[in-house]
Amino acid sequence: MKSIKLPKMKVPLFESGDVYFCQHTSEWVRMFEHLKLSDSISSDTVGRSTVFVSKNGQCIYLIGVFNGSMATLAHEAAHIAFCICRHVGVEVNQEKSNETFCYLLTRLVEFGERYMKKPV
């Protein structure tokens, strides 16, 4: 990942992988190319999230927010928080308080928010 300059953080709470943040579809496509994968993304796409598992078993989580909206960030971060919980064996259940999920979601949104372009 050294050749891709994207905001990056360790997975909150578990440090079981890396989370990258993309603000532009071009960054998203470059990351896929770097991973030797392809993805078609239309110009009207407002956000995306996905996870990859590297050859050495490390999880790479990718959050893309292309419209500058905090709502989109929260939406995509929730997808990633669910993935992280599943990968580390934390059950998310509607009858429980789900504090782990909630803390993960908070940290992911705070991470993305730092890099979101502010409207002029």
C-alpha distances in whole Angstrom, upper triangle without the diagonal:
4,6,6,8,9,11,10,12,13,15,19,22,20,16,16,12,10,11,10,13,14,17,18,18,16,13,13,14,11,9,11,11,8,9,12,14,16,18,21,21,25,25,27,24,24,22,19,18,16,14,13,13,11,13,13,15,12,12,10,12,12,15,17,20,21,25,24,26,26,28,25,23,25,25,21,21,24,22,19,22,24,21,20,23,24,21,22,26,27,30,30,34,36,39,37,35,32,31,28,27,28,26,23,24,25,22,20,22,22,18,19,22,21,19,21,23,27,29,32
4,6,7,10,12,11,14,15,18,21,23,22,18,18,15,13,14,12,15,15,18,19,19,17,14,15,16,13,11,14,14,10,12,15,17,19,21,23,24,27,27,29,27,26,24,22,21,20,18,16,17,14,16,16,18,15,16,13,16,15,18,19,22,23,26,25,28,28,30,27,25,27,28,24,23,26,25,22,24,27,24,23,26,27,24,25,29,30,33,33,37,39,42,40,38,34,33,30,29,30,28,25,26,27,23,21,24,23,20,20,23,21,19,22,23,27,30,31
4,6,9,12,13,16,18,20,23,26,25,21,21,18,15,16,13,15,15,17,17,17,15,12,14,14,10,10,13,11,8,11,13,16,17,19,21,22,25,25,27,25,25,23,22,21,20,19,17,18,16,18,18,20,18,18,15,17,16,18,18,21,21,25,25,27,28,30,27,25,27,28,24,24,27,26,23,26,28,25,25,28,29,26,28,31,32,35,35,39,41,43,41,40,36,35,32,31,32,30,27,28,28,25,23,25,25,21,20,23,22,19,21,23,26,29,30
4,6,9,10,14,16,18,21,24,23,20,20,16,13,13,10,11,11,13,13,14,12,9,10,11,8,7,10,10,8,10,13,14,16,17,19,19,22,22,24,22,21,19,18,17,17,16,15,17,15,18,19,20,17,16,13,14,13,14,15,17,18,21,21,23,24,26,23,21,24,24,21,21,24,23,20,23,25,23,22,26,27,24,26,30,30,33,32,36,38,41,39,37,34,33,30,28,29,28,24,24,25,22,20,21,21,18,17,20,18,16,18,19,23,25,27
4,7,9,12,15,18,20,23,23,20,20,17,13,13,10,10,10,12,13,14,12,9,11,13,10,9,13,13,11,14,16,18,19,19,21,20,22,22,24,22,21,19,18,18,18,18,18,19,18,21,21,22,19,18,15,15,13,14,14,16,17,20,19,22,22,24,22,20,23,24,20,20,24,23,20,23,25,24,23,26,28,26,27,30,31,33,33,36,37,40,38,36,33,32,29,28,28,26,23,23,24,21,18,20,19,16,15,17,15,13,15,16,20,23,24
4,6,10,13,15,17,21,21,18,18,15,11,10,6,6,7,9,11,12,12,8,10,12,10,9,13,14,12,14,17,17,18,18,20,18,21,20,22,19,18,16,15,15,15,15,16,18,17,21,21,21,18,16,13,12,10,11,11,13,14,17,16,18,19,21,18,16,19,20,17,16,20,19,17,19,22,20,20,23,25,23,24,28,28,30,29,33,34,37,35,33,30,28,26,24,25,23,20,20,20,17,15,16,16,12,11,14,13,10,12,14,18,20,22
4,7,11,13,14,18,18,16,17,14,10,8,6,5,8,10,12,15,14,11,12,15,14,12,15,17,15,16,20,20,21,20,22,20,23,22,23,20,18,16,16,15,16,16,17,19,19,22,22,21,18,16,13,12,10,10,11,13,14,17,15,17,17,19,17,14,17,18,16,14,18,18,16,17,21,19,18,22,23,22,23,26,26,28,27,31,32,34,32,30,27,25,23,22,22,20,17,17,17,14,12,13,12,9,8,11,9,7,11,13,16,19,22
4,7,9,11,15,15,12,13,10,7,6,5,7,10,13,15,17,17,13,13,16,15,12,15,17,15,16,19,19,21,21,23,22,24,24,25,22,20,17,16,14,15,14,15,16,16,19,19,18,14,13,10,10,9,10,12,14,17,19,18,19,18,20,18,15,17,19,16,14,17,17,14,15,19,17,15,19,21,19,19,23,23,25,25,29,30,33,30,28,25,23,21,20,20,18,15,16,16,13,11,13,12,9,10,13,11,10,13,16,19,23,25
4,6,8,11,12,9,11,9,6,5,7,9,13,15,18,20,20,16,16,20,18,15,18,20,18,18,22,22,23,23,25,24,27,27,27,24,22,19,18,15,15,14,15,16,16,20,18,17,14,12,10,10,11,12,14,16,19,21,20,20,19,21,19,16,17,18,16,13,16,17,13,14,17,16,14,17,19,17,17,20,20,23,23,26,28,30,28,25,22,20,17,17,18,15,12,14,14,10,9,12,11,8,10,13,12,12,15,18,21,24,27
4,6,9,8,5,7,6,5,6,9,12,15,18,21,22,23,19,19,21,20,17,19,22,19,18,22,22,24,24,27,26,29,29,29,26,24,21,19,16,16,14,14,15,15,18,16,15,11,10,10,10,12,13,17,19,22,24,23,23,21,23,21,18,18,20,17,14,16,17,13,13,16,14,12,14,17,14,14,18,18,21,21,25,27,29,26,24,21,19,16,16,17,14,11,14,14,11,10,14,13,10,13,16,15,16,18,22,24,28,30
4,7,6,4,6,5,5,6,10,12,16,19,22,22,24,20,19,22,21,18,20,22,20,19,23,22,24,23,26,25,28,29,29,25,23,20,18,14,14,12,13,14,15,18,17,14,11,9,9,8,11,12,16,18,22,24,22,22,20,21,20,16,16,17,15,12,13,14,10,9,12,11,8,11,13,11,11,14,14,17,17,21,23,25,22,21,17,16,12,12,14,11,8,11,12,9,9,12,13,11,13,16,16,17,19,23,25,28,31
4,6,6,8,9,9,9,12,14,18,20,23,25,26,22,22,25,24,21,23,26,24,23,26,26,27,26,29,28,30,31,30,27,24,21,19,16,16,15,17,17,19,22,20,18,15,13,13,12,14,14,18,19,23,24,23,22,19,20,20,16,16,17,16,12,13,14,11,10,13,13,9,11,14,13,12,15,13,16,16,20,22,23,20,18,15,13,10,10,11,8,6,9,10,7,8,11,11,10,13,15,15,17,19,23,24,28,31
4,6,9,11,12,12,16,18,22,24,27,28,30,26,25,28,28,24,26,29,27,25,29,28,30,29,32,31,33,34,33,30,28,24,23,19,19,17,19,19,20,23,21,18,16,14,15,14,17,18,21,23,26,28,26,25,22,23,23,19,18,20,18,15,15,17,14,11,14,14,10,10,14,13,10,13,12,15,15,19,21,22,19,17,14,12,8,10,11,8,7,11,11,9,11,14,14,13,16,18,19,20,23,26,28,31,34
4,5,8,10,12,16,18,22,25,27,28,29,26,24,27,27,23,24,27,25,23,27,26,29,28,31,30,33,34,34,30,28,25,23,19,18,16,17,16,17,20,17,15,12,12,13,13,16,18,21,23,27,29,28,27,24,25,24,21,20,21,19,16,16,17,13,12,13,13,9,10,12,10,8,11,11,14,16,19,22,23,20,19,15,14,10,12,14,11,10,13,14,12,13,16,17,15,18,21,21,22,24,28,30,33,36
4,6,7,10,13,16,20,23,26,26,27,23,22,25,24,21,22,25,22,21,24,24,27,27,30,29,32,33,33,29,28,24,22,18,17,15,15,14,15,18,15,13,10,10,11,12,15,17,20,22,26,28,27,27,24,25,24,21,20,22,19,16,17,17,14,13,15,14,10,12,14,12,10,14,14,18,19,22,25,27,24,22,19,17,14,15,16,14,11,15,15,12,13,16,16,14,17,20,19,20,23,26,29,32,35
4,7,10,13,17,20,23,25,26,27,23,22,24,23,20,20,23,21,19,22,22,24,25,28,28,31,32,32,28,27,23,21,17,15,12,13,11,12,15,12,10,7,7,9,10,14,16,20,23,26,28,27,27,25,26,24,21,21,21,19,16,17,16,13,12,14,12,8,11,12,9,8,12,13,16,18,21,24,26,24,23,19,18,14,15,17,15,12,15,17,15,14,18,18,16,18,22,22,22,24,28,30,33,37
4,7,10,14,17,20,22,22,23,19,18,20,20,16,17,19,17,15,19,19,21,21,25,25,28,29,29,26,25,21,18,15,13,10,10,9,10,13,11,9,6,5,6,7,11,13,17,20,23,26,25,25,24,24,22,19,20,20,17,15,16,15,12,12,14,12,9,12,13,10,10,14,15,19,19,23,26,28,26,25,21,20,16,16,18,16,13,15,17,14,13,17,18,15,16,20,20,20,22,25,28,31,34
4,7,10,13,17,19,19,20,16,15,18,17,13,15,17,15,14,18,18,20,20,23,22,25,26,27,23,22,19,16,13,12,10,10,10,11,14,13,12,8,7,5,6,8,11,14,17,20,23,22,23,21,22,20,17,18,19,15,13,16,15,11,12,15,13,11,14,15,13,13,17,18,21,21,25,27,29,27,26,22,21,17,17,18,17,13,15,16,13,11,15,15,12,13,17,17,16,19,22,25,28,31
4,7,10,13,16,17,17,14,13,16,15,12,14,17,15,14,18,17,19,18,21,20,23,23,24,20,19,15,13,10,10,9,11,12,13,17,16,15,11,9,6,5,6,7,11,13,16,19,18,19,17,19,16,13,15,15,12,10,13,12,9,11,13,12,10,14,15,14,15,18,18,20,20,24,25,28,26,24,21,20,17,15,17,15,12,12,14,11,8,12,12,9,10,14,14,13,15,18,21,24,27
4,7,10,12,13,14,10,10,13,12,9,12,15,13,13,16,16,17,16,19,17,20,20,21,18,17,13,12,10,10,10,11,14,14,18,18,17,13,11,8,6,5,6,8,11,14,17,16,17,17,18,16,13,15,16,12,11,14,14,11,13,16,14,14,17,18,17,18,22,22,24,23,27,28,31,29,27,24,23,20,18,19,18,15,14,16,13,10,12,13,10,9,13,13,11,13,16,19,22,25
4,7,9,11,12,9,9,12,12,10,13,16,15,15,18,17,18,16,18,16,18,18,18,15,14,11,10,9,11,12,14,17,17,21,22,20,17,14,11,9,6,5,6,8,10,13,12,14,13,15,13,10,13,14,11,10,14,14,11,14,17,16,15,19,20,19,21,24,23,25,24,27,28,31,29,27,24,23,21,19,19,18,15,14,15,13,10,10,12,8,6,10,10,8,9,12,15,18,21
4,6,7,9,6,6,10,10,9,11,14,14,15,17,16,16,14,15,13,15,14,15,13,11,9,9,10,12,13,15,18,19,22,23,22,19,17,13,11,8,6,5,6,8,11,11,13,14,15,12,11,14,14,11,12,16,15,14,17,19,18,18,22,23,22,24,27,26,28,26,29,30,33,32,30,27,26,24,22,22,21,18,17,18,16,13,13,14,12,9,11,12,9,9,11,15,17,20
4,7,9,7,8,11,12,12,14,16,17,18,20,19,18,16,16,13,14,13,14,12,10,9,10,12,14,17,19,22,23,26,27,26,23,20,17,14,11,9,6,5,5,8,7,10,12,14,11,10,14,15,12,13,17,17,16,19,21,21,21,24,26,25,27,30,29,30,28,31,31,35,33,31,29,28,26,24,23,23,20,18,19,18,14,13,15,13,9,11,11,8,7,8,12,13,16
4,5,5,7,9,10,11,13,15,16,17,19,18,16,14,14,11,12,10,11,10,9,9,11,13,15,18,19,22,23,26,28,27,24,22,18,16,12,11,7,7,5,8,9,12,15,16,13,13,17,17,14,16,19,19,18,21,23,22,23,26,27,27,29,32,31,32,31,33,33,37,36,34,31,31,29,26,26,26,23,21,22,21,18,17,18,16,13,14,15,12,10,11,14,15,17
4,5,5,6,9,10,11,12,14,15,17,15,13,10,10,7,8,8,10,8,9,9,9,12,14,16,18,21,22,25,27,26,24,21,18,16,12,11,8,8,6,10,12,14,17,18,14,14,18,17,14,17,20,18,18,21,23,22,23,26,27,26,29,31,31,32,30,33,33,37,36,35,32,32,30,27,27,27,24,23,24,23,19,19,21,19,15,17,18,15,14,14,17,18,20
4,5,5,6,9,10,10,12,14,15,14,12,11,11,9,11,10,13,12,13,12,13,15,16,18,18,22,22,24,26,26,24,22,18,17,13,13,10,12,10,13,15,18,20,21,18,17,21,20,18,20,23,21,20,24,25,24,25,28,29,28,30,33,33,34,33,36,37,40,39,38,35,34,32,30,30,30,27,25,26,25,21,21,23,20,17,19,20,16,15,15,19,20,22
4,5,5,6,9,10,10,12,14,14,13,12,13,11,13,13,15,13,13,12,12,13,14,15,16,19,19,22,24,23,21,19,15,14,11,11,9,11,10,14,14,17,19,20,17,16,19,19,16,17,21,19,18,21,23,22,22,26,26,25,27,30,30,32,31,34,35,38,37,35,32,32,29,27,28,27,24,22,24,22,18,19,20,17,14,17,17,13,14,14,18,20,22
4,5,5,6,9,10,11,13,11,10,9,10,9,11,12,14,11,12,10,9,10,10,12,13,16,17,20,22,21,19,17,13,12,8,9,7,10,10,13,15,17,18,19,15,15,18,17,14,15,18,16,15,19,20,19,20,23,23,22,25,28,28,29,28,31,32,36,35,33,30,30,28,25,26,26,22,21,23,21,17,18,20,17,14,17,18,15,15,16,20,21,24
4,5,5,6,9,10,10,9,7,7,8,8,11,12,14,13,14,13,11,13,12,14,14,17,17,20,22,22,20,18,15,14,11,12,10,13,12,16,18,20,22,22,19,18,21,20,17,19,22,19,18,22,23,21,22,26,26,25,27,30,31,32,31,34,35,38,38,37,33,33,31,28,29,29,26,24,26,25,21,22,24,21,18,21,22,18,18,19,23,24,26
4,5,5,6,9,10,10,9,10,12,12,15,15,18,16,17,16,14,15,14,15,15,17,17,19,21,21,19,18,15,15,12,13,12,15,14,18,19,22,23,24,21,20,23,22,19,20,23,21,20,23,25,22,23,27,27,25,28,31,31,33,32,36,37,40,39,38,34,34,31,29,30,30,26,25,27,25,22,23,24,21,18,21,21,18,19,19,23,25,27
4,5,5,6,9,9,9,10,12,13,16,17,19,16,17,15,13,12,11,12,11,14,13,16,18,18,16,14,11,11,9,11,11,14,15,18,19,21,22,23,20,18,21,21,17,18,21,19,17,20,22,19,20,23,23,21,24,27,28,30,29,32,34,37,36,35,31,31,28,26,27,27,23,23,24,22,19,20,22,18,17,20,20,17,18,20,23,25,28
4,5,5,6,5,6,7,10,11,15,16,19,16,17,15,13,12,11,11,10,13,12,15,17,17,16,14,11,12,10,12,12,15,16,20,21,23,24,24,21,20,22,21,17,19,21,18,17,21,21,19,20,23,23,21,24,27,28,29,29,32,34,37,36,35,32,32,29,27,28,28,24,24,26,24,21,22,24,21,19,22,23,20,21,22,26,28,30
4,5,5,5,6,9,11,13,16,18,20,18,20,18,16,16,14,15,13,15,14,16,19,19,18,17,14,15,13,16,15,18,18,22,23,25,27,27,24,23,26,25,21,22,25,22,21,24,25,22,23,27,26,24,27,30,31,33,33,36,37,41,40,39,35,36,32,30,32,31,28,27,29,27,24,25,27,24,22,25,25,22,23,24,28,29,31
4,5,7,9,12,15,16,19,20,23,21,22,20,17,16,15,14,12,14,12,14,16,17,16,15,12,14,13,16,16,19,19,23,24,26,27,28,25,23,26,25,21,22,25,22,20,24,25,22,22,26,26,23,26,29,30,32,32,36,37,41,39,38,35,34,31,29,31,30,26,27,28,26,23,25,26,22,21,24,24,21,23,24,28,30,32
4,5,9,11,14,16,20,21,24,21,22,19,17,15,13,12,9,10,9,11,13,14,13,12,10,12,12,15,16,19,20,24,25,27,27,28,24,23,25,24,20,21,23,21,19,22,23,19,20,23,23,20,23,26,27,29,30,33,35,38,37,36,33,33,29,28,30,29,25,25,28,25,22,24,26,22,21,25,25,22,24,26,29,31,34
4,7,10,14,16,19,22,24,22,23,21,18,17,15,14,11,13,11,12,15,16,16,16,14,16,15,18,18,22,22,26,27,29,30,30,27,26,28,27,23,24,26,23,21,25,25,22,23,26,25,23,26,28,30,32,32,35,37,41,40,39,36,36,33,31,33,32,28,29,31,29,26,28,29,26,25,28,28,25,27,28,32,34,36
4,7,10,13,17,19,21,19,21,18,15,15,12,12,10,12,12,13,17,17,16,15,13,14,13,16,16,20,20,24,25,27,28,28,24,23,26,24,20,22,24,21,19,23,23,20,21,25,23,21,25,27,29,30,30,33,35,38,37,37,34,34,31,29,31,31,27,27,29,28,24,26,28,25,24,27,28,25,25,27,31,32,35
4,7,10,13,16,18,16,18,17,14,14,13,14,12,15,15,17,20,20,19,18,16,16,14,16,15,18,18,22,24,25,27,26,23,23,25,23,20,22,24,20,20,24,24,21,23,26,25,23,27,29,30,31,31,34,35,39,38,38,34,35,32,30,32,32,28,27,30,28,25,26,28,26,24,27,28,25,25,26,30,31,33
4,6,10,13,15,12,15,13,11,12,11,13,13,16,17,19,22,21,21,18,16,15,13,14,13,16,15,19,21,22,24,23,20,20,22,20,17,20,21,18,18,22,22,19,22,25,24,23,26,28,29,30,29,32,33,36,36,36,32,33,31,28,30,30,26,25,28,27,23,24,27,24,22,25,26,23,23,24,27,28,31
4,7,10,12,10,14,13,12,13,13,16,16,20,21,23,26,25,24,22,19,18,15,16,14,16,14,17,20,22,24,23,19,20,23,20,18,21,22,19,20,24,24,22,24,27,26,26,29,31,32,32,31,33,34,38,38,37,34,35,33,30,31,32,28,27,29,29,25,25,28,26,23,25,27,24,23,24,27,27,30
4,7,8,7,10,10,9,12,13,16,17,21,22,25,27,26,25,22,19,17,14,14,11,12,11,14,17,18,20,20,16,17,20,18,15,19,20,18,19,22,23,21,24,27,26,26,29,31,31,31,30,32,33,36,36,36,33,33,31,28,29,30,27,25,27,26,23,23,25,23,20,22,24,21,20,20,23,24,26
4,5,6,9,11,11,14,16,19,21,24,26,29,31,30,28,25,23,20,17,16,13,13,11,13,16,17,20,20,16,18,21,19,17,20,22,20,21,25,25,24,26,29,29,29,32,34,34,34,32,34,34,38,38,37,34,35,34,30,31,32,29,26,28,28,25,24,27,25,22,23,25,22,20,20,23,23,25
4,6,8,11,12,16,18,21,23,27,28,31,33,32,30,27,24,22,18,17,13,12,9,10,14,16,19,19,15,17,20,19,17,21,23,21,22,26,26,26,28,31,31,31,34,36,35,35,33,35,35,39,39,38,35,36,34,31,31,32,29,27,28,28,24,23,26,24,21,22,24,21,18,18,20,19,22
4,6,9,12,15,18,22,24,27,29,32,34,33,31,28,25,22,19,16,13,12,9,9,13,14,17,16,13,16,18,17,16,19,21,20,21,24,25,25,27,30,30,30,33,35,34,34,32,33,33,36,37,36,33,34,33,29,29,31,28,25,27,27,24,22,25,24,20,21,23,21,18,18,20,19,21
4,6,8,12,14,18,20,24,26,29,31,29,27,24,21,18,15,13,10,9,7,8,12,12,15,14,11,13,16,13,12,16,17,16,18,21,21,21,23,26,26,27,29,31,30,30,28,30,30,33,33,32,30,31,29,26,26,27,25,22,24,24,20,19,22,21,17,19,21,19,16,17,19,19,22
4,7,11,14,18,20,24,26,30,31,29,27,24,21,17,14,11,8,6,5,5,8,9,11,10,7,10,12,11,10,13,15,15,16,19,20,20,22,24,25,26,28,30,29,29,26,28,28,31,31,30,28,28,27,24,23,24,22,19,20,21,18,16,19,18,14,15,18,16,13,14,16,16,19
4,7,11,14,17,21,23,26,28,26,23,20,17,14,11,8,5,4,6,7,9,9,11,10,6,8,10,8,7,10,12,11,12,15,16,16,18,21,21,22,24,26,25,26,23,25,25,29,29,27,25,25,24,20,20,21,19,16,18,18,15,14,17,16,12,14,17,15,13,14,17,17,21
4,7,11,13,17,19,23,24,22,20,17,14,11,8,6,5,7,8,11,13,13,13,13,9,9,11,9,6,9,11,9,10,13,14,14,16,18,19,19,22,23,23,23,21,24,24,28,27,27,24,24,22,19,20,21,18,16,18,18,14,14,17,16,13,15,18,16,15,17,19,21,24
4,7,10,14,16,20,21,19,17,13,11,7,5,5,6,9,11,14,15,15,14,14,10,10,11,9,6,8,9,7,7,10,11,10,12,15,15,15,18,20,20,20,19,22,22,26,25,24,21,22,19,16,18,18,15,13,16,16,12,13,16,14,12,15,18,16,16,18,21,23,26
4,7,10,13,17,18,16,14,10,8,6,5,7,9,12,14,17,18,18,18,17,14,13,14,12,9,10,11,8,7,11,11,9,11,14,13,13,16,18,19,19,19,22,23,26,26,25,22,22,20,17,19,19,16,15,18,17,14,16,18,16,15,18,20,19,19,21,24,26,29
4,7,10,13,14,12,10,7,6,4,6,9,12,15,18,21,21,21,21,20,17,16,17,15,12,12,13,10,8,11,11,8,9,13,12,10,13,16,17,18,18,22,23,27,25,25,21,22,19,17,19,19,15,16,19,17,14,17,19,17,16,20,21,20,21,24,27,29,32
4,6,10,11,9,8,6,5,6,8,12,14,18,20,23,24,24,24,24,21,19,20,19,15,15,17,14,11,14,14,11,12,15,14,12,15,17,19,21,21,24,27,30,28,28,24,25,22,20,22,22,18,19,22,20,17,20,22,19,19,23,23,22,23,26,29,31,34
4,7,8,6,5,5,6,9,11,15,18,21,24,27,27,28,27,27,24,22,23,22,18,18,19,16,14,16,16,12,12,15,14,11,13,16,18,20,21,25,28,30,29,29,25,25,22,21,24,23,19,21,23,21,19,22,24,21,21,25,26,24,26,29,32,34,38
4,5,5,5,6,7,11,13,17,19,23,25,28,29,30,29,29,26,24,25,25,21,21,22,19,17,19,19,15,15,18,17,14,16,19,21,24,25,28,31,34,32,32,28,28,25,24,26,25,22,23,26,23,21,24,25,22,23,26,26,25,27,30,33,36,38
4,5,7,10,11,14,17,20,23,27,28,32,32,33,33,33,30,28,29,28,25,24,25,23,20,22,22,18,18,21,19,16,18,21,24,26,28,31,34,36,35,35,31,31,27,27,30,29,25,27,29,27,25,28,29,26,26,30,30,29,31,33,37,39,42
4,6,9,11,15,18,21,24,28,30,33,33,34,33,34,31,29,29,29,25,24,26,23,20,22,22,18,17,20,19,15,16,19,22,25,27,30,33,36,34,34,30,30,26,26,29,27,24,26,28,25,24,27,28,25,26,30,30,29,31,34,37,40,42
4,6,9,13,16,19,22,26,28,32,32,32,31,31,29,26,27,26,23,22,22,20,17,19,19,15,14,16,15,11,13,16,19,21,23,27,30,32,30,30,26,26,23,22,25,24,21,23,26,23,22,25,26,24,24,28,28,28,30,33,36,38,41
4,6,10,13,16,20,23,26,29,29,29,28,28,26,23,24,24,20,19,20,18,15,16,17,13,12,15,14,11,12,15,18,20,22,26,29,31,29,28,25,24,20,20,23,21,18,20,22,20,18,22,23,20,21,25,25,24,26,29,32,35,38
4,6,10,13,16,20,23,26,25,26,25,25,22,20,20,20,17,15,16,14,11,13,13,10,9,12,12,9,11,14,16,18,19,23,26,28,26,26,22,22,18,17,20,19,15,17,20,17,15,19,20,18,18,22,22,22,23,27,30,32,35
4,7,10,13,17,19,22,22,23,22,23,20,17,19,18,15,14,16,14,10,13,14,11,10,14,14,11,13,17,18,20,21,24,27,29,28,27,23,23,19,18,20,19,15,16,19,16,14,17,18,15,15,19,20,18,20,23,26,29,32
4,7,10,13,16,19,19,19,18,19,16,14,15,14,11,10,12,10,7,10,11,9,9,12,13,11,13,16,17,19,19,22,24,27,25,24,21,20,17,15,17,17,13,13,16,14,11,14,16,13,13,16,17,16,17,21,24,26,29
4,7,10,13,16,16,17,16,17,14,12,14,13,9,9,12,10,8,11,13,11,12,15,16,15,17,20,20,22,21,24,25,29,27,26,23,22,20,17,19,18,15,14,16,14,11,13,15,12,11,15,16,14,15,18,21,23,26
4,7,10,13,12,13,13,13,10,8,10,10,6,7,10,9,8,11,13,12,13,16,17,17,19,21,21,22,20,23,24,28,26,25,22,21,19,16,17,17,14,12,14,13,9,10,13,10,8,12,13,12,12,15,18,20,23
4,6,9,10,11,12,12,9,8,11,10,7,9,12,11,11,14,16,15,16,19,20,20,22,25,24,25,23,26,26,30,29,27,24,24,22,20,20,20,17,15,16,16,12,12,14,12,9,12,14,11,11,13,16,18,21
4,6,6,7,9,10,6,6,10,10,8,10,13,13,13,15,17,17,19,21,22,23,25,27,26,27,24,27,27,30,29,28,25,25,23,20,20,20,18,15,16,16,12,11,13,12,9,10,12,10,8,10,13,14,17
4,6,8,11,11,8,9,13,12,11,13,16,16,16,19,21,21,22,25,26,26,28,30,29,30,28,30,30,33,33,31,29,28,27,24,24,24,21,19,20,19,16,15,17,15,12,13,15,12,9,10,13,13,16
4,5,9,10,8,9,13,12,12,15,17,17,18,20,22,23,24,26,28,28,30,32,31,31,29,31,30,33,33,31,29,29,28,25,24,24,22,19,20,20,17,15,17,17,13,13,15,13,9,9,11,11,14
4,7,9,8,8,11,12,12,14,16,17,18,20,22,23,24,26,28,28,30,32,30,31,28,30,30,33,32,30,28,27,26,24,22,22,21,18,18,18,15,13,14,14,10,9,12,10,6,6,8,8,12
4,5,5,6,9,10,11,12,14,16,17,18,20,22,23,24,26,27,29,30,28,29,26,28,27,30,29,27,25,25,24,21,20,21,19,16,16,17,14,11,13,14,11,10,13,12,8,9,10,10,14
4,5,5,6,9,10,10,12,14,15,16,18,20,20,22,24,25,26,28,26,26,23,25,24,27,26,24,22,21,21,18,16,17,16,13,12,14,12,8,10,12,9,7,11,11,8,10,10,12,15
4,5,5,6,9,10,11,13,14,15,17,19,20,21,23,25,26,27,25,25,21,23,22,25,24,22,21,21,21,18,16,17,16,13,13,15,13,10,13,14,11,11,15,15,12,14,14,15,18
4,5,5,6,8,10,11,13,14,16,17,18,20,22,23,25,26,24,24,21,23,22,26,25,24,22,22,21,18,17,18,16,13,14,15,12,10,13,14,11,11,14,14,11,13,14,15,19
4,5,5,6,8,10,11,12,14,15,16,18,20,21,22,24,22,23,20,22,22,25,24,22,20,20,19,16,15,15,13,10,11,12,9,6,10,10,7,8,11,11,9,12,13,15,19
4,6,5,6,9,10,10,12,14,15,16,18,20,21,22,20,20,17,19,18,22,21,19,17,16,16,13,11,13,11,8,9,11,8,6,10,11,9,10,13,14,12,15,16,18,21
4,6,5,7,9,10,11,13,15,16,17,19,21,22,20,19,16,18,18,21,21,19,17,18,17,13,13,15,13,10,12,13,11,9,13,14,12,13,16,16,14,17,18,20,23
4,5,5,7,9,10,11,13,15,16,17,19,20,19,19,17,19,19,23,22,21,18,18,17,14,14,15,12,10,12,13,9,9,13,12,10,12,15,15,14,17,18,20,24
4,5,5,6,9,10,10,12,14,15,16,18,17,17,15,18,18,21,20,18,15,15,14,11,11,11,9,6,9,9,6,6,10,10,8,11,14,14,13,17,19,21,24
4,5,5,6,9,10,11,12,14,15,16,14,14,12,14,14,18,17,15,13,13,12,9,9,11,9,6,9,11,8,9,12,13,12,14,17,17,17,20,22,23,27
4,6,5,6,9,10,11,12,15,16,14,14,12,15,16,19,18,18,15,16,14,11,12,14,11,9,13,13,10,12,15,15,14,16,19,19,18,21,23,25,29
4,5,5,6,9,10,10,12,14,13,14,13,16,17,21,19,18,15,15,13,10,12,12,9,8,12,11,8,10,14,13,12,15,17,17,17,21,23,25,29
4,5,5,6,9,10,11,12,10,12,10,13,15,18,16,15,11,12,9,6,8,9,6,6,9,10,8,10,13,13,13,16,18,18,19,22,24,27,30
4,6,5,6,9,10,11,9,9,8,11,13,16,15,14,11,12,10,7,10,12,9,9,13,13,12,14,17,16,16,19,21,22,22,25,27,29,33
4,5,5,6,9,10,10,11,10,14,16,19,18,18,14,15,12,10,13,14,11,11,15,14,12,15,18,17,17,20,22,22,22,26,28,30,34
4,5,5,6,8,8,10,11,14,17,19,17,17,13,14,10,9,12,12,8,10,13,12,11,14,16,15,16,19,21,21,22,26,28,31,34
4,6,5,6,5,7,7,11,14,16,14,14,10,11,8,7,11,11,9,11,14,14,13,16,18,18,19,21,23,24,25,28,30,33,36
4,6,5,6,7,8,12,15,17,16,16,13,14,11,10,14,15,12,14,17,17,16,19,21,20,21,24,26,26,27,30,33,35,38
4,6,8,10,12,15,18,20,19,19,15,16,13,12,16,16,13,15,18,17,16,19,21,20,21,24,26,26,27,30,33,35,39
4,6,9,11,15,18,20,18,18,14,15,11,11,15,14,12,15,18,16,16,19,21,20,22,25,26,26,28,31,34,36,40
4,6,9,12,16,17,15,16,13,14,11,12,15,16,14,16,19,19,18,21,23,23,24,27,28,29,30,34,36,39,42
4,6,10,13,14,12,12,9,10,8,8,12,13,11,14,16,16,17,19,21,21,23,25,27,28,29,33,34,37,40
4,6,10,11,9,11,8,11,9,9,12,14,13,15,18,18,18,21,23,23,24,26,29,30,30,34,35,37,41
4,7,9,8,9,6,9,9,7,10,12,12,12,15,17,17,18,21,22,22,24,27,28,28,32,33,35,39
4,5,6,8,7,11,11,10,12,15,15,15,18,20,20,21,24,25,25,27,30,31,31,34,35,37,40
4,6,8,8,11,13,11,12,16,16,16,18,20,20,21,24,25,26,27,30,31,30,34,34,36,39
4,7,9,12,14,13,14,17,18,18,20,23,23,24,26,28,28,29,32,34,33,37,37,39,42
4,5,8,11,11,11,14,16,16,18,20,21,22,24,25,27,27,30,32,32,35,36,38,41
4,6,9,9,9,11,13,14,15,17,18,19,21,23,24,25,27,29,29,33,33,35,38
4,5,5,6,9,10,11,12,14,16,17,18,20,21,22,25,27,27,30,31,33,37
4,5,5,6,8,10,10,12,14,15,16,18,20,21,23,25,26,29,30,32,36
4,5,5,6,9,10,11,12,14,15,16,18,20,22,24,24,28,29,32,35
4,6,5,6,9,10,10,12,14,15,17,18,20,22,22,26,27,29,33
4,5,5,6,9,10,11,12,14,16,16,19,21,21,24,25,27,31
4,5,5,6,9,10,11,12,14,15,17,19,20,24,24,27,31
4,5,5,6,9,10,11,12,14,16,18,18,22,23,26,30
4,6,5,6,9,10,11,12,14,16,16,20,21,23,27
4,6,5,6,9,10,10,13,15,15,19,19,22,26
4,6,5,6,9,10,11,13,15,18,19,22,26
4,5,5,6,9,10,12,12,16,18,21,24
4,5,5,6,9,10,10,14,15,18,21
4,6,5,6,9,10,14,14,18,21
4,6,6,7,9,13,15,18,21
4,5,5,6,10,12,15,18
4,5,5,9,9,13,16
4,6,9,10,14,16
4,6,9,12,15
4,6,9,12
4,6,9
4,6
4
